[in-house]
Amino acid sequence: MVLKRRTALHLAGTTVATALAGCASFTPDSSTDPKQEYRFSLDRIEQPLVEYALYQPGEDVYDQPANRALADILPDGRHTTYGYKPLPEDKFVTDDDRYYQTKIVVTGERRLERPLVRATPLPEEQVPEDVPTVDSLARPVGRVIKILHSDTVTNGESGSADLLQDDAYVLRRPYELNSRLTADLDGSIVAMDSDGHWAYRLNVTTEQLYEPAYTTLAIEVATTTDAFRDTALAATVDTRLDPAGLDAAVRQLLERVTAQDTYRETTPLSTEYATLLDVLDLEHVETAANGHHLWYDDTLYRYGLYITDAD
């Protein structure tokens, strides 16, 4: 289930007892229904809200495009890349005590020469004894090969399939174009481990591609930290609960979960547990929902629900 973003449940002065009417799905009527375990996780975010909401790339080689883009767009510049987005969109960033949100728009296209890397699997009998392993290569090179390997073993169903064009990885980012891949590894053989398993012959070609122009800019959203805190709350939090507005049993259960991070029950669920899941908008989850945020008692939490067959 996808939660309704930034839904504020202001319950001050009322209880959530009326929510029980919507909790029938948690309490099967038939004793023959299969038992299911409902595991609720709740992790306290230790960072202050403002710090947690801000995006800050690291100093890794893979962060170079993001750092360069931020240097160009803050406070009011633009940065254009071709064929790839240099940093995530809709991230909050700060510069000189002012706060911005990143935006990326397509502003045209350009035909460019791009190196394309393909990896052809080799039978084990054709693998040399001294074949280099992927982890012995420079990290940008190894990353490309691991992506191609993942695409091969999953028949194109890997999570990185969108990085490929047909069966080839397109080198676009500066750290990829400056790597040794195109100069030294074309035609070479690389294995995934020291025993020569999953070995590939690499082939690098250069092709003309029409690359979309991604222009990145920053939109100012707040001029003070206090104002940005309100923005961060609205953008980050899925559910807000007021302790004073919760039924006593539900409040006690929630506070017990905040102390131990995880809580489990097997169907049929207790009334207070079913009610808690209902007010967190988890009543229609079928298998899992995670990565959502709760604001409770001036504290930020990340929460999720996982439903499995009971043993």
Summary of the structure (lengths in Angstrom):
residues: 311
radius of gyration: 25.4
end to end distance: 24.3
largest distance: 74.7
contacts: 902
relative contact order: 0.25
helix: 31%
strand: 34%
